[in-house]
């Protein structure tokens, strides 16, 4: 939700939203989430998605976007709120290079629906 808001505020009108959570993607595409414990967040995301812009939503495995995976793992160890990183740390620089070059890790998927 915060990423969508930041994109909107920055003036981006053609956005690709990549989620590594198939469950979150399913909730955004569902009409039956009112009883979900994150219904308020889903409502906010859907409000943002219905604005006058082009947002493509896609599921990607975490191995497909190591930068996002790394930042998400950092977020688990940070205080609540939005964190901006003015200087890239060396680990993130490596993952950016991997993402730009299309280098990924193999993943075995046993059952995908």
Helices and strands as residue ranges (DSSP letters): H 2-9, E 14-19, H 22-29, H 39-49, E 54-59, G 62-64, H 66-75, H 90-101
